[in-house]
């Protein structure tokens, strides 16, 4: 079945061009010109992705996203605009938009982003992955907790903001456990329709309903002996929560159309960005399910809380996508490096991942330039001042550079646009050599 995309764009010619491009790439595409039309279509039809302009004849893309958030309609969302606005961009990301693109949008870039977003509801990992090791104090604590709980067959609940890397922690738990030789099945609970949940989770038998031409394995079957990672667990409808609770209580499940129960031989790791305590108080999440899931809790920090990880992650993604996209890159210009470090990354690791992938794709030279990062937000609370007017300002800039580089003096010197020897002298002057 083709993925369905809704384009909300008042420029009919541009919408037509995008529709043609996307249909050639195998997607089913519908268009509408305003927010009201988009709301009607979203309410009456199924879509896997929404592309919207910010400025529309009636309403705008941000208010459409706010409405979807209020209605608890969880469809991946990309904002496109010719009027790059810092507040709009921040708001869009906080409301869950996957990306915020400035026009003119490169179709190759857009297609890569769409392909990334529309991955399957469930992803089966069959073997150990080479996981990136992070060195910030907060992530070292998270990794320590993951290693501690991994050998014990208890459920784990990972809490943290969107895009912070909760799935990578689930992977670390699985591959450090006795179940490492069996599958890790990652399920995006946010996109599971409640009508299909029983067959998706538990499978069905041949002939159970029209179209059931054979037996189908569910997620519990696919993960047998391994780990079932339930991402965005806070979005599950109450009916599905009840089904999951029964499996956790009884340790068995019944495929649709079968008269024989099966043992649920899986380790459950769940994750959410929701405040589950609030959801419990508002009767949106079952308290008994919460306690079943939260035998061990891990809280993920935002990327902004881990400045030491930002540059190493950016380099990791650059090398990864250089290989995948067959583009030769060698690093970032000093301006690009400063931009990466001064930006707050409201979309966390996922946003960094997407921006670096885009930059590699768009790079015209081996060294990636600041403009190719497509970062237009001027949130510069953590910006390093390259031209301080006072000794206090100079000392503060050095401290920020050292923190951002994880104490690596050569990298800190590059950020400050000075020689390492000059940095050493200034650190000695300000008594920072022990920092």
JOKA-V777531 format. One record per helix or strand. SS is the DSSP state (H for helix, E for strand). FROM is the first residue (numbers start at 1). TO is the last residue. If there is no record, write none. Layout:
# JOKA-V777531
ss:SS from:FROM to:TO
ss:SS from:FROM to:TO
This chain:
# JOKA-V777531
ss:E from:4 to:8
ss:H from:12 to:24
ss:E from:28 to:32
ss:H from:35 to:44
ss:E from:49 to:53
ss:E from:55 to:55
ss:E from:60 to:60
ss:H from:61 to:70
ss:E from:76 to:81
ss:H from:86 to:94
ss:E from:99 to:102
ss:H from:107 to:117
ss:E from:122 to:125
ss:H from:137 to:150
ss:E from:156 to:159
ss:H from:166 to:175
ss:E from:184 to:188
ss:H from:189 to:191
ss:H from:194 to:202
ss:E from:204 to:204
ss:E from:216 to:216
ss:H from:219 to:222
ss:E from:227 to:231
ss:H from:233 to:235
ss:H from:238 to:250
ss:E from:252 to:253
ss:E from:256 to:256
ss:E from:262 to:263
ss:E from:267 to:272
ss:H from:276 to:281
ss:H from:287 to:293
ss:E from:296 to:299
ss:H from:303 to:305
ss:H from:307 to:324
ss:E from:331 to:332
ss:H from:334 to:342
ss:H from:348 to:362
ss:E from:367 to:368
ss:H from:370 to:373
ss:H from:391 to:404
ss:H from:409 to:416
ss:H from:420 to:429
